[in-house]
Amino acid sequence: MVEPKAIERTDVTCDAAILGGTPVVSGTRIPAATIVAYLQDGYSASEIFDDFPSLPVDGIEAVESWAHRELGPMWRAAPPTKKA
């Protein structure tokens, strides 16, 4: 009997070889912070997918989970962080 293949979930990853280790949506070069900024600015999922057609279907959910873990539960209310 063939075992069903597990569905891989999108996550936010860091790899020094991709954008110098900036957290990105796995399988893309889309910085998680960019999606966070879009969400904080009130963009809808549809608008985000229009601007980032390579974003996986579950990419926004992955970024929301990452932001909650890394930025805290109030991440939506916080302004995007700029690094100097």
mmCIF file of the N, C-alpha and C atoms, coordinates in Angstrom:
data_MODEL
# 
_entry.id   MODEL 
# 
loop_
_atom_site.group_PDB 
_atom_site.id 
_atom_site.type_symbol 
_atom_site.label_atom_id 
_atom_site.label_alt_id 
_atom_site.label_comp_id 
_atom_site.label_asym_id 
_atom_site.label_entity_id 
_atom_site.label_seq_id 
_atom_site.pdbx_PDB_ins_code 
_atom_site.Cartn_x 
_atom_site.Cartn_y 
_atom_site.Cartn_z 
_atom_site.occupancy 
_atom_site.B_iso_or_equiv 
_atom_site.pdbx_formal_charge 
_atom_site.auth_seq_id 
_atom_site.auth_comp_id 
_atom_site.auth_asym_id 
_atom_site.auth_atom_id 
_atom_site.pdbx_PDB_model_num 
ATOM 1   N N  . MET A 1 1  ? 0.836  -1.177 0.000  1.00 0.00 ? 1  MET A N  1 
ATOM 2   C CA . MET A 1 1  ? 0.000  0.000  0.000  1.00 0.00 ? 1  MET A CA 1 
ATOM 3   C C  . MET A 1 1  ? 0.887  1.249  0.000  1.00 0.00 ? 1  MET A C  1 
ATOM 4   N N  . VAL A 1 2  ? 0.511  2.235  -0.779 1.00 0.00 ? 2  VAL A N  1 
ATOM 5   C CA . VAL A 1 2  ? 1.271  3.476  -0.877 1.00 0.00 ? 2  VAL A CA 1 
ATOM 6   C C  . VAL A 1 2  ? 0.794  4.437  0.195  1.00 0.00 ? 2  VAL A C  1 
ATOM 7   N N  . GLU A 1 3  ? 1.745  4.954  0.947  1.00 0.00 ? 3  GLU A N  1 
ATOM 8   C CA . GLU A 1 3  ? 1.426  5.934  1.990  1.00 0.00 ? 3  GLU A CA 1 
ATOM 9   C C  . GLU A 1 3  ? 1.179  7.293  1.343  1.00 0.00 ? 3  GLU A C  1 
ATOM 10  N N  . PRO A 1 4  ? 0.162  8.029  1.800  1.00 0.00 ? 4  PRO A N  1 
ATOM 11  C CA . PRO A 1 4  ? -0.063 9.370  1.250  1.00 0.00 ? 4  PRO A CA 1 
ATOM 12  C C  . PRO A 1 4  ? 1.105  10.276 1.608  1.00 0.00 ? 4  PRO A C  1 
ATOM 13  N N  . LYS A 1 5  ? 1.411  11.156 0.687  1.00 0.00 ? 5  LYS A N  1 
ATOM 14  C CA . LYS A 1 5  ? 2.514  12.093 0.888  1.00 0.00 ? 5  LYS A CA 1 
ATOM 15  C C  . LYS A 1 5  ? 2.063  13.211 1.827  1.00 0.00 ? 5  LYS A C  1 
ATOM 16  N N  . ALA A 1 6  ? 2.911  13.531 2.773  1.00 0.00 ? 6  ALA A N  1 
ATOM 17  C CA . ALA A 1 6  ? 2.606  14.621 3.708  1.00 0.00 ? 6  ALA A CA 1 
ATOM 18  C C  . ALA A 1 6  ? 2.633  15.948 2.955  1.00 0.00 ? 6  ALA A C  1 
ATOM 19  N N  . ILE A 1 7  ? 1.693  16.788 3.279  1.00 0.00 ? 7  ILE A N  1 
ATOM 20  C CA . ILE A 1 7  ? 1.653  18.112 2.664  1.00 0.00 ? 7  ILE A CA 1 
ATOM 21  C C  . ILE A 1 7  ? 2.620  19.013 3.425  1.00 0.00 ? 7  ILE A C  1 
ATOM 22  N N  . GLU A 1 8  ? 3.531  19.615 2.681  1.00 0.00 ? 8  GLU A N  1 
ATOM 23  C CA . GLU A 1 8  ? 4.491  20.511 3.321  1.00 0.00 ? 8  GLU A CA 1 
ATOM 24  C C  . GLU A 1 8  ? 3.856  21.878 3.509  1.00 0.00 ? 8  GLU A C  1 
ATOM 25  N N  . ARG A 1 9  ? 3.990  22.386 4.718  1.00 0.00 ? 9  ARG A N  1 
ATOM 26  C CA . ARG A 1 9  ? 3.476  23.713 5.020  1.00 0.00 ? 9  ARG A CA 1 
ATOM 27  C C  . ARG A 1 9  ? 4.556  24.749 4.773  1.00 0.00 ? 9  ARG A C  1 
ATOM 28  N N  . THR A 1 10 ? 4.129  25.887 4.311  1.00 0.00 ? 10 THR A N  1 
ATOM 29  C CA . THR A 1 10 ? 5.044  27.002 4.115  1.00 0.00 ? 10 THR A CA 1 
ATOM 30  C C  . THR A 1 10 ? 5.441  27.532 5.483  1.00 0.00 ? 10 THR A C  1 
ATOM 31  N N  . ASP A 1 11 ? 6.678  27.990 5.585  1.00 0.00 ? 11 ASP A N  1 
ATOM 32  C CA . ASP A 1 11 ? 7.183  28.543 6.834  1.00 0.00 ? 11 ASP A CA 1 
ATOM 33  C C  . ASP A 1 11 ? 8.049  29.745 6.502  1.00 0.00 ? 11 ASP A C  1 
ATOM 34  N N  . VAL A 1 12 ? 8.518  30.413 7.507  1.00 0.00 ? 12 VAL A N  1 
ATOM 35  C CA . VAL A 1 12 ? 9.488  31.489 7.345  1.00 0.00 ? 12 VAL A CA 1 
ATOM 36  C C  . VAL A 1 12 ? 10.838 30.911 7.722  1.00 0.00 ? 12 VAL A C  1 
ATOM 37  N N  . THR A 1 13 ? 11.812 31.081 6.836  1.00 0.00 ? 13 THR A N  1 
ATOM 38  C CA . THR A 1 13 ? 13.133 30.508 7.048  1.00 0.00 ? 13 THR A CA 1 
ATOM 39  C C  . THR A 1 13 ? 14.220 31.572 6.931  1.00 0.00 ? 13 THR A C  1 
ATOM 40  N N  . CYS A 1 14 ? 15.362 31.259 7.493  1.00 0.00 ? 14 CYS A N  1 
ATOM 41  C CA . CYS A 1 14 ? 16.550 32.111 7.391  1.00 0.00 ? 14 CYS A CA 1 
ATOM 42  C C  . CYS A 1 14 ? 17.685 31.267 6.841  1.00 0.00 ? 14 CYS A C  1 
ATOM 43  N N  . ASP A 1 15 ? 18.333 31.767 5.811  1.00 0.00 ? 15 ASP A N  1 
ATOM 44  C CA . ASP A 1 15 ? 19.448 31.071 5.188  1.00 0.00 ? 15 ASP A CA 1 
ATOM 45  C C  . ASP A 1 15 ? 20.435 32.145 4.735  1.00 0.00 ? 15 ASP A C  1 
ATOM 46  N N  . ALA A 1 16 ? 21.660 32.050 5.183  1.00 0.00 ? 16 ALA A N  1 
ATOM 47  C CA . ALA A 1 16 ? 22.671 33.059 4.848  1.00 0.00 ? 16 ALA A CA 1 
ATOM 48  C C  . ALA A 1 16 ? 22.833 33.230 3.340  1.00 0.00 ? 16 ALA A C  1 
ATOM 49  N N  . ALA A 1 17 ? 22.517 32.194 2.570  1.00 0.00 ? 17 ALA A N  1 
ATOM 50  C CA . ALA A 1 17 ? 22.664 32.259 1.121  1.00 0.00 ? 17 ALA A CA 1 
ATOM 51  C C  . ALA A 1 17 ? 21.480 32.957 0.434  1.00 0.00 ? 17 ALA A C  1 
ATOM 52  N N  . ILE A 1 18 ? 20.424 33.231 1.185  1.00 0.00 ? 18 ILE A N  1 
ATOM 53  C CA . ILE A 1 18 ? 19.242 33.883 0.618  1.00 0.00 ? 18 ILE A CA 1 
ATOM 54  C C  . ILE A 1 18 ? 19.032 35.216 1.318  1.00 0.00 ? 18 ILE A C  1 
ATOM 55  N N  . LEU A 1 19 ? 19.249 36.278 0.581  1.00 0.00 ? 19 LEU A N  1 
ATOM 56  C CA . LEU A 1 19 ? 19.103 37.641 1.107  1.00 0.00 ? 19 LEU A CA 1 
ATOM 57  C C  . LEU A 1 19 ? 19.889 37.867 2.390  1.00 0.00 ? 19 LEU A C  1 
ATOM 58  N N  . GLY A 1 20 ? 21.058 37.251 2.472  1.00 0.00 ? 20 GLY A N  1 
ATOM 59  C CA . GLY A 1 20 ? 21.947 37.463 3.615  1.00 0.00 ? 20 GLY A CA 1 
ATOM 60  C C  . GLY A 1 20 ? 21.385 37.003 4.944  1.00 0.00 ? 20 GLY A C  1 
ATOM 61  N N  . GLY A 1 21 ? 20.463 36.045 4.911  1.00 0.00 ? 21 GLY A N  1 
ATOM 62  C CA . GLY A 1 21 ? 19.900 35.530 6.154  1.00 0.00 ? 21 GLY A CA 1 
ATOM 63  C C  . GLY A 1 21 ? 18.634 36.224 6.620  1.00 0.00 ? 21 GLY A C  1 
ATOM 64  N N  . THR A 1 22 ? 18.129 37.142 5.815  1.00 0.00 ? 22 THR A N  1 
ATOM 65  C CA . THR A 1 22 ? 16.866 37.802 6.136  1.00 0.00 ? 22 THR A CA 1 
ATOM 66  C C  . THR A 1 22 ? 15.758 36.758 6.178  1.00 0.00 ? 22 THR A C  1 
ATOM 67  N N  . PRO A 1 23 ? 14.885 36.790 7.167  1.00 0.00 ? 23 PRO A N  1 
ATOM 68  C CA . PRO A 1 23 ? 13.769 35.835 7.189  1.00 0.00 ? 23 PRO A CA 1 
ATOM 69  C C  . PRO A 1 23 ? 12.886 36.009 5.945  1.00 0.00 ? 23 PRO A C  1 
ATOM 70  N N  . VAL A 1 24 ? 12.693 34.917 5.217  1.00 0.00 ? 24 VAL A N  1 
ATOM 71  C CA . VAL A 1 24 ? 11.891 34.934 3.998  1.00 0.00 ? 24 VAL A CA 1 
ATOM 72  C C  . VAL A 1 24 ? 10.833 33.836 4.048  1.00 0.00 ? 24 VAL A C  1 
ATOM 73  N N  . VAL A 1 25 ? 9.811  33.975 3.227  1.00 0.00 ? 25 VAL A N  1 
ATOM 74  C CA . VAL A 1 25 ? 8.817  32.923 3.080  1.00 0.00 ? 25 VAL A CA 1 
ATOM 75  C C  . VAL A 1 25 ? 9.510  31.772 2.358  1.00 0.00 ? 25 VAL A C  1 
ATOM 76  N N  . SER A 1 26 ? 9.438  30.572 2.927  1.00 0.00 ? 26 SER A N  1 
ATOM 77  C CA . SER A 1 26 ? 10.166 29.438 2.366  1.00 0.00 ? 26 SER A CA 1 
ATOM 78  C C  . SER A 1 26 ? 9.796  29.232 0.903  1.00 0.00 ? 26 SER A C  1 
ATOM 79  N N  . GLY A 1 27 ? 10.821 28.906 0.119  1.00 0.00 ? 27 GLY A N  1 
ATOM 80  C CA . GLY A 1 27 ? 10.653 28.674 -1.306 1.00 0.00 ? 27 GLY A CA 1 
ATOM 81  C C  . GLY A 1 27 ? 10.592 29.942 -2.135 1.00 0.00 ? 27 GLY A C  1 
ATOM 82  N N  . THR A 1 28 ? 10.778 31.103 -1.478 1.00 0.00 ? 28 THR A N  1 
ATOM 83  C CA . THR A 1 28 ? 10.728 32.390 -2.181 1.00 0.00 ? 28 THR A CA 1 
ATOM 84  C C  . THR A 1 28 ? 11.883 33.265 -1.704 1.00 0.00 ? 28 THR A C  1 
ATOM 85  N N  . ARG A 1 29 ? 11.957 34.440 -2.283 1.00 0.00 ? 29 ARG A N  1 
ATOM 86  C CA . ARG A 1 29 ? 12.886 35.465 -1.810 1.00 0.00 ? 29 ARG A CA 1 
ATOM 87  C C  . ARG A 1 29 ? 12.080 36.652 -1.267 1.00 0.00 ? 29 ARG A C  1 
ATOM 88  N N  . ILE A 1 30 ? 10.882 36.371 -0.789 1.00 0.00 ? 30 ILE A N  1 
ATOM 89  C CA . ILE A 1 30 ? 10.007 37.417 -0.257 1.00 0.00 ? 30 ILE A CA 1 
ATOM 90  C C  . ILE A 1 30 ? 10.270 37.564 1.238  1.00 0.00 ? 30 ILE A C  1 
ATOM 91  N N  . PRO A 1 31 ? 10.800 38.723 1.663  1.00 0.00 ? 31 PRO A N  1 
ATOM 92  C CA . PRO A 1 31 ? 11.062 38.920 3.087  1.00 0.00 ? 31 PRO A CA 1 
ATOM 93  C C  . PRO A 1 31 ? 9.765  38.880 3.900  1.00 0.00 ? 31 PRO A C  1 
ATOM 94  N N  . ALA A 1 32 ? 9.815  38.181 5.009  1.00 0.00 ? 32 ALA A N  1 
ATOM 95  C CA . ALA A 1 32 ? 8.654  38.107 5.900  1.00 0.00 ? 32 ALA A CA 1 
ATOM 96  C C  . ALA A 1 32 ? 8.254  39.505 6.365  1.00 0.00 ? 32 ALA A C  1 
ATOM 97  N N  . ALA A 1 33 ? 9.230  40.357 6.620  1.00 0.00 ? 33 ALA A N  1 
ATOM 98  C CA . ALA A 1 33 ? 8.947  41.714 7.090  1.00 0.00 ? 33 ALA A CA 1 
ATOM 99  C C  . ALA A 1 33 ? 8.148  42.516 6.067  1.00 0.00 ? 33 ALA A C  1 
ATOM 100 N N  . THR A 1 34 ? 8.330  42.221 4.800  1.00 0.00 ? 34 THR A N  1 
ATOM 101 C CA . THR A 1 34 ? 7.559  42.912 3.760  1.00 0.00 ? 34 THR A CA 1 
ATOM 102 C C  . THR A 1 34 ? 6.085  42.549 3.863  1.00 0.00 ? 34 THR A C  1 
ATOM 103 N N  . ILE A 1 35 ? 5.794  41.268 4.058  1.00 0.00 ? 35 ILE A N  1 
ATOM 104 C CA . ILE A 1 35 ? 4.408  40.833 4.196  1.00 0.00 ? 35 ILE A CA 1 
ATOM 105 C C  . ILE A 1 35 ? 3.819  41.382 5.497  1.00 0.00 ? 35 ILE A C  1 
ATOM 106 N N  . VAL A 1 36 ? 4.620  41.409 6.550  1.00 0.00 ? 36 VAL A N  1 
ATOM 107 C CA . VAL A 1 36 ? 4.166  41.997 7.820  1.00 0.00 ? 36 VAL A CA 1 
ATOM 108 C C  . VAL A 1 36 ? 3.774  43.457 7.590  1.00 0.00 ? 36 VAL A C  1 
ATOM 109 N N  . ALA A 1 37 ? 4.599  44.202 6.880  1.00 0.00 ? 37 ALA A N  1 
ATOM 110 C CA . ALA A 1 37 ? 4.306  45.617 6.625  1.00 0.00 ? 37 ALA A CA 1 
ATOM 111 C C  . ALA A 1 37 ? 3.004  45.774 5.838  1.00 0.00 ? 37 ALA A C  1 
ATOM 112 N N  . TYR A 1 38 ? 2.798  44.929 4.851  1.00 0.00 ? 38 TYR A N  1 
ATOM 113 C CA . TYR A 1 38 ? 1.546  44.964 4.084  1.00 0.00 ? 38 TYR A CA 1 
ATOM 114 C C  . TYR A 1 38 ? 0.352  44.716 5.004  1.00 0.00 ? 38 TYR A C  1 
ATOM 115 N N  . LEU A 1 39 ? 0.464  43.706 5.860  1.00 0.00 ? 39 LEU A N  1 
ATOM 116 C CA . LEU A 1 39 ? -0.632 43.388 6.775  1.00 0.00 ? 39 LEU A CA 1 
ATOM 117 C C  . LEU A 1 39 ? -0.873 44.534 7.757  1.00 0.00 ? 39 LEU A C  1 
ATOM 118 N N  . GLN A 1 40 ? 0.194  45.126 8.262  1.00 0.00 ? 40 GLN A N  1 
ATOM 119 C CA . GLN A 1 40 ? 0.047  46.251 9.197  1.00 0.00 ? 40 GLN A CA 1 
ATOM 120 C C  . GLN A 1 40 ? -0.592 47.461 8.519  1.00 0.00 ? 40 GLN A C  1 
ATOM 121 N N  . ASP A 1 41 ? -0.353 47.588 7.220  1.00 0.00 ? 41 ASP A N  1 
ATOM 122 C CA . ASP A 1 41 ? -0.928 48.715 6.478  1.00 0.00 ? 41 ASP A CA 1 
ATOM 123 C C  . ASP A 1 41 ? -2.353 48.438 6.013  1.00 0.00 ? 41 ASP A C  1 
ATOM 124 N N  . GLY A 1 42 ? -2.886 47.243 6.347  1.00 0.00 ? 42 GLY A N  1 
ATOM 125 C CA . GLY A 1 42 ? -4.285 46.953 6.055  1.00 0.00 ? 42 GLY A CA 1 
ATOM 126 C C  . GLY A 1 42 ? -4.564 46.340 4.695  1.00 0.00 ? 42 GLY A C  1 
ATOM 127 N N  . TYR A 1 43 ? -3.540 45.879 3.986  1.00 0.00 ? 43 TYR A N  1 
ATOM 128 C CA . TYR A 1 43 ? -3.756 45.239 2.689  1.00 0.00 ? 43 TYR A CA 1 
ATOM 129 C C  . TYR A 1 43 ? -4.505 43.917 2.879  1.00 0.00 ? 43 TYR A C  1 
ATOM 130 N N  . SER A 1 44 ? -5.382 43.601 1.955  1.00 0.00 ? 44 SER A N  1 
ATOM 131 C CA . SER A 1 44 ? -6.095 42.328 1.996  1.00 0.00 ? 44 SER A CA 1 
ATOM 132 C C  . SER A 1 44 ? -5.191 41.224 1.440  1.00 0.00 ? 44 SER A C  1 
ATOM 133 N N  . ALA A 1 45 ? -5.566 39.981 1.710  1.00 0.00 ? 45 ALA A N  1 
ATOM 134 C CA . ALA A 1 45 ? -4.811 38.846 1.169  1.00 0.00 ? 45 ALA A CA 1 
ATOM 135 C C  . ALA A 1 45 ? -4.788 38.928 -0.353 1.00 0.00 ? 45 ALA A C  1 
ATOM 136 N N  . SER A 1 46 ? -5.886 39.275 -0.947 1.00 0.00 ? 46 SER A N  1 
ATOM 137 C CA . SER A 1 46 ? -5.967 39.371 -2.406 1.00 0.00 ? 46 SER A CA 1 
ATOM 138 C C  . SER A 1 46 ? -4.966 40.399 -2.950 1.00 0.00 ? 46 SER A C  1 
ATOM 139 N N  . GLU A 1 47 ? -4.878 41.543 -2.293 1.00 0.00 ? 47 GLU A N  1 
ATOM 140 C CA . GLU A 1 47 ? -3.934 42.582 -2.723 1.00 0.00 ? 47 GLU A CA 1 
ATOM 141 C C  . GLU A 1 47 ? -2.488 42.113 -2.567 1.00 0.00 ? 47 GLU A C  1 
ATOM 142 N N  . ILE A 1 48 ? -2.208 41.394 -1.484 1.00 0.00 ? 48 ILE A N  1 
ATOM 143 C CA . ILE A 1 48 ? -0.847 40.885 -1.256 1.00 0.00 ? 48 ILE A CA 1 
ATOM 144 C C  . ILE A 1 48 ? -0.496 39.863 -2.333 1.00 0.00 ? 48 ILE A C  1 
ATOM 145 N N  . PHE A 1 49 ? -1.416 38.937 -2.621 1.00 0.00 ? 49 PHE A N  1 
ATOM 146 C CA . PHE A 1 49 ? -1.149 37.940 -3.667 1.00 0.00 ? 49 PHE A CA 1 
ATOM 147 C C  . PHE A 1 49 ? -1.016 38.591 -5.039 1.00 0.00 ? 49 PHE A C  1 
ATOM 148 N N  . ASP A 1 50 ? -1.734 39.676 -5.284 1.00 0.00 ? 50 ASP A N  1 
ATOM 149 C CA . ASP A 1 50 ? -1.578 40.397 -6.548 1.00 0.00 ? 50 ASP A CA 1 
ATOM 150 C C  . ASP A 1 50 ? -0.169 40.967 -6.676 1.00 0.00 ? 50 ASP A C  1 
ATOM 151 N N  . ASP A 1 51 ? 0.358  41.513 -5.571 1.00 0.00 ? 51 ASP A N  1 
ATOM 152 C CA . ASP A 1 51 ? 1.698  42.099 -5.594 1.00 0.00 ? 51 ASP A CA 1 
ATOM 153 C C  . ASP A 1 51 ? 2.808  41.054 -5.534 1.00 0.00 ? 51 ASP A C  1 
ATOM 154 N N  . PHE A 1 52 ? 2.506  39.879 -4.980 1.00 0.00 ? 52 PHE A N  1 
ATOM 155 C CA . PHE A 1 52 ? 3.506  38.812 -4.833 1.00 0.00 ? 52 PHE A CA 1 
ATOM 156 C C  . PHE A 1 52 ? 2.926  37.498 -5.366 1.00 0.00 ? 52 PHE A C  1 
ATOM 157 N N  . PRO A 1 53 ? 2.831  37.368 -6.688 1.00 0.00 ? 53 PRO A N  1 
ATOM 158 C CA . PRO A 1 53 ? 2.215  36.167 -7.258 1.00 0.00 ? 53 PRO A CA 1 
ATOM 159 C C  . PRO A 1 53 ? 2.954  34.867 -6.939 1.00 0.00 ? 53 PRO A C  1 
ATOM 160 N N  . SER A 1 54 ? 4.216  34.939 -6.551 1.00 0.00 ? 54 SER A N  1 
ATOM 161 C CA . SER A 1 54 ? 4.960  33.717 -6.205 1.00 0.00 ? 54 SER A CA 1 
ATOM 162 C C  . SER A 1 54 ? 4.768  33.312 -4.739 1.00 0.00 ? 54 SER A C  1 
ATOM 163 N N  . LEU A 1 55 ? 4.007  34.104 -3.979 1.00 0.00 ? 55 LEU A N  1 
ATOM 164 C CA . LEU A 1 55 ? 3.753  33.779 -2.574 1.00 0.00 ? 55 LEU A CA 1 
ATOM 165 C C  . LEU A 1 55 ? 2.864  32.540 -2.510 1.00 0.00 ? 55 LEU A C  1 
ATOM 166 N N  . PRO A 1 56 ? 3.293  31.502 -1.785 1.00 0.00 ? 56 PRO A N  1 
ATOM 167 C CA . PRO A 1 56 ? 2.459  30.300 -1.675 1.00 0.00 ? 56 PRO A CA 1 
ATOM 168 C C  . PRO A 1 56 ? 1.101  30.620 -1.049 1.00 0.00 ? 56 PRO A C  1 
ATOM 169 N N  . VAL A 1 57 ? 0.122  29.792 -1.339 1.00 0.00 ? 57 VAL A N  1 
ATOM 170 C CA . VAL A 1 57 ? -1.241 30.003 -0.853 1.00 0.00 ? 57 VAL A CA 1 
ATOM 171 C C  . VAL A 1 57 ? -1.273 30.181 0.663  1.00 0.00 ? 57 VAL A C  1 
ATOM 172 N N  . ASP A 1 58 ? -0.443 29.428 1.383  1.00 0.00 ? 58 ASP A N  1 
ATOM 173 C CA . ASP A 1 58 ? -0.420 29.542 2.845  1.00 0.00 ? 58 ASP A CA 1 
ATOM 174 C C  . ASP A 1 58 ? 0.705  30.462 3.348  1.00 0.00 ? 58 ASP A C  1 
ATOM 175 N N  . GLY A 1 59 ? 1.261  31.266 2.465  1.00 0.00 ? 59 GLY A N  1 
ATOM 176 C CA . GLY A 1 59 ? 2.369  32.148 2.830  1.00 0.00 ? 59 GLY A CA 1 
ATOM 177 C C  . GLY A 1 59 ? 1.998  33.222 3.835  1.00 0.00 ? 59 GLY A C  1 
ATOM 178 N N  . ILE A 1 60 ? 0.818  33.804 3.683  1.00 0.00 ? 60 ILE A N  1 
ATOM 179 C CA . ILE A 1 60 ? 0.394  34.847 4.625  1.00 0.00 ? 60 ILE A CA 1 
ATOM 180 C C  . ILE A 1 60 ? 0.206  34.240 6.010  1.00 0.00 ? 60 ILE A C  1 
ATOM 181 N N  . GLU A 1 61 ? -0.410 33.081 6.066  1.00 0.00 ? 61 GLU A N  1 
ATOM 182 C CA . GLU A 1 61 ? -0.595 32.396 7.357  1.00 0.00 ? 61 GLU A CA 1 
ATOM 183 C C  . GLU A 1 61 ? 0.763  32.090 7.992  1.00 0.00 ? 61 GLU A C  1 
ATOM 184 N N  . ALA A 1 62 ? 1.728  31.671 7.194  1.00 0.00 ? 62 ALA A N  1 
ATOM 185 C CA . ALA A 1 62 ? 3.063  31.376 7.722  1.00 0.00 ? 62 ALA A CA 1 
ATOM 186 C C  . ALA A 1 62 ? 3.701  32.633 8.300  1.00 0.00 ? 62 ALA A C  1 
ATOM 187 N N  . VAL A 1 63 ? 3.551  33.754 7.602  1.00 0.00 ? 63 VAL A N  1 
ATOM 188 C CA . VAL A 1 63 ? 4.123  35.013 8.093  1.00 0.00 ? 63 VAL A CA 1 
ATOM 189 C C  . VAL A 1 63 ? 3.413  35.469 9.366  1.00 0.00 ? 63 VAL A C  1 
ATOM 190 N N  . GLU A 1 64 ? 2.099  35.311 9.421  1.00 0.00 ? 64 GLU A N  1 
ATOM 191 C CA . GLU A 1 64 ? 1.365  35.688 10.632 1.00 0.00 ? 64 GLU A CA 1 
ATOM 192 C C  . GLU A 1 64 ? 1.842  34.872 11.834 1.00 0.00 ? 64 GLU A C  1 
ATOM 193 N N  . SER A 1 65 ? 2.042  33.581 11.651 1.00 0.00 ? 65 SER A N  1 
ATOM 194 C CA . SER A 1 65 ? 2.544  32.725 12.743 1.00 0.00 ? 65 SER A CA 1 
ATOM 195 C C  . SER A 1 65 ? 3.943  33.151 13.160 1.00 0.00 ? 65 SER A C  1 
ATOM 196 N N  . TRP A 1 66 ? 4.793  33.401 12.173 1.00 0.00 ? 66 TRP A N  1 
ATOM 197 C CA . TRP A 1 66 ? 6.163  33.839 12.447 1.00 0.00 ? 66 TRP A CA 1 
ATOM 198 C C  . TRP A 1 66 ? 6.151  35.166 13.207 1.00 0.00 ? 66 TRP A C  1 
ATOM 199 N N  . ALA A 1 67 ? 5.332  36.111 12.738 1.00 0.00 ? 67 ALA A N  1 
ATOM 200 C CA . ALA A 1 67 ? 5.280  37.433 13.378 1.00 0.00 ? 67 ALA A CA 1 
ATOM 201 C C  . ALA A 1 67 ? 4.809  37.321 14.823 1.00 0.00 ? 67 ALA A C  1 
ATOM 202 N N  . HIS A 1 68 ? 3.837  36.469 15.068 1.00 0.00 ? 68 HIS A N  1 
ATOM 203 C CA . HIS A 1 68 ? 3.357  36.280 16.441 1.00 0.00 ? 68 HIS A CA 1 
ATOM 204 C C  . HIS A 1 68 ? 4.477  35.748 17.337 1.00 0.00 ? 68 HIS A C  1 
ATOM 205 N N  . ARG A 1 69 ? 5.242  34.790 16.814 1.00 0.00 ? 69 ARG A N  1 
ATOM 206 C CA . ARG A 1 69 ? 6.355  34.216 17.595 1.00 0.00 ? 69 ARG A CA 1 
ATOM 207 C C  . ARG A 1 69 ? 7.503  35.207 17.788 1.00 0.00 ? 69 ARG A C  1 
ATOM 208 N N  . GLU A 1 70 ? 7.878  35.889 16.712 1.00 0.00 ? 70 GLU A N  1 
ATOM 209 C CA . GLU A 1 70 ? 9.076  36.736 16.736 1.00 0.00 ? 70 GLU A CA 1 
ATOM 210 C C  . GLU A 1 70 ? 8.828  38.179 17.190 1.00 0.00 ? 70 GLU A C  1 
ATOM 211 N N  . LEU A 1 71 ? 7.654  38.703 16.900 1.00 0.00 ? 71 LEU A N  1 
ATOM 212 C CA . LEU A 1 71 ? 7.377  40.109 17.197 1.00 0.00 ? 71 LEU A CA 1 
ATOM 213 C C  . LEU A 1 71 ? 6.393  40.299 18.342 1.00 0.00 ? 71 LEU A C  1 
ATOM 214 N N  . GLY A 1 72 ? 5.726  39.207 18.728 1.00 0.00 ? 72 GLY A N  1 
ATOM 215 C CA . GLY A 1 72 ? 4.789  39.276 19.843 1.00 0.00 ? 72 GLY A CA 1 
ATOM 216 C C  . GLY A 1 72 ? 3.353  39.369 19.360 1.00 0.00 ? 72 GLY A C  1 
ATOM 217 N N  . PRO A 1 73 ? 2.424  39.133 20.275 1.00 0.00 ? 73 PRO A N  1 
ATOM 218 C CA . PRO A 1 73 ? 1.016  39.081 19.905 1.00 0.00 ? 73 PRO A CA 1 
ATOM 219 C C  . PRO A 1 73 ? 0.434  40.405 19.399 1.00 0.00 ? 73 PRO A C  1 
ATOM 220 N N  . MET A 1 74 ? 1.093  41.495 19.667 1.00 0.00 ? 74 MET A N  1 
ATOM 221 C CA . MET A 1 74 ? 0.591  42.797 19.214 1.00 0.00 ? 74 MET A CA 1 
ATOM 222 C C  . MET A 1 74 ? 1.272  43.265 17.929 1.00 0.00 ? 74 MET A C  1 
ATOM 223 N N  . TRP A 1 75 ? 1.852  42.338 17.174 1.00 0.00 ? 75 TRP A N  1 
ATOM 224 C CA . TRP A 1 75 ? 2.637  42.702 15.993 1.00 0.00 ? 75 TRP A CA 1 
ATOM 225 C C  . TRP A 1 75 ? 1.832  43.495 14.963 1.00 0.00 ? 75 TRP A C  1 
ATOM 226 N N  . ARG A 1 76 ? 0.549  43.260 14.856 1.00 0.00 ? 76 ARG A N  1 
ATOM 227 C CA . ARG A 1 76 ? -0.246 43.989 13.851 1.00 0.00 ? 76 ARG A CA 1 
ATOM 228 C C  . ARG A 1 76 ? -0.353 45.479 14.183 1.00 0.00 ? 76 ARG A C  1 
ATOM 229 N N  . ALA A 1 77 ? -0.297 45.801 15.466 1.00 0.00 ? 77 ALA A N  1 
ATOM 230 C CA . ALA A 1 77 ? -0.433 47.201 15.881 1.00 0.00 ? 77 ALA A CA 1 
ATOM 231 C C  . ALA A 1 77 ? 0.886  47.958 15.802 1.00 0.00 ? 77 ALA A C  1 
ATOM 232 N N  . ALA A 1 78 ? 1.985  47.226 15.802 1.00 0.00 ? 78 ALA A N  1 
ATOM 233 C CA . ALA A 1 78 ? 3.311  47.868 15.794 1.00 0.00 ? 78 ALA A CA 1 
ATOM 234 C C  . ALA A 1 78 ? 3.669  48.323 14.392 1.00 0.00 ? 78 ALA A C  1 
ATOM 235 N N  . PRO A 1 79 ? 4.314  49.491 14.282 1.00 0.00 ? 79 PRO A N  1 
ATOM 236 C CA . PRO A 1 79 ? 4.770  49.932 12.966 1.00 0.00 ? 79 PRO A CA 1 
ATOM 237 C C  . PRO A 1 79 ? 5.900  49.025 12.483 1.00 0.00 ? 79 PRO A C  1 
ATOM 238 N N  . PRO A 1 80 ? 6.073  48.876 11.165 1.00 0.00 ? 80 PRO A N  1 
ATOM 239 C CA . PRO A 1 80 ? 7.175  48.077 10.666 1.00 0.00 ? 80 PRO A CA 1 
ATOM 240 C C  . PRO A 1 80 ? 8.510  48.578 11.219 1.00 0.00 ? 80 PRO A C  1 
ATOM 241 N N  . THR A 1 81 ? 9.386  47.651 11.567 1.00 0.00 ? 81 THR A N  1 
ATOM 242 C CA . THR A 1 81 ? 10.683 48.003 12.127 1.00 0.00 ? 81 THR A CA 1 
ATOM 243 C C  . THR A 1 81 ? 11.685 48.219 11.009 1.00 0.00 ? 81 THR A C  1 
ATOM 244 N N  . LYS A 1 82 ? 12.388 49.339 11.041 1.00 0.00 ? 82 LYS A N  1 
ATOM 245 C CA . LYS A 1 82 ? 13.434 49.594 10.058 1.00 0.00 ? 82 LYS A CA 1 
ATOM 246 C C  . LYS A 1 82 ? 14.773 49.337 10.709 1.00 0.00 ? 82 LYS A C  1 
ATOM 247 N N  . LYS A 1 83 ? 15.627 48.614 10.004 1.00 0.00 ? 83 LYS A N  1 
ATOM 248 C CA . LYS A 1 83 ? 16.970 48.364 10.508 1.00 0.00 ? 83 LYS A CA 1 
ATOM 249 C C  . LYS A 1 83 ? 17.908 49.420 9.935  1.00 0.00 ? 83 LYS A C  1 
ATOM 250 N N  . ALA A 1 84 ? 18.760 49.938 10.778 1.00 0.00 ? 84 ALA A N  1 
ATOM 251 C CA . ALA A 1 84 ? 19.714 50.962 10.355 1.00 0.00 ? 84 ALA A CA 1 
ATOM 252 C C  . ALA A 1 84 ? 20.879 50.353 9.619  1.00 0.00 ? 84 ALA A C  1 
# 
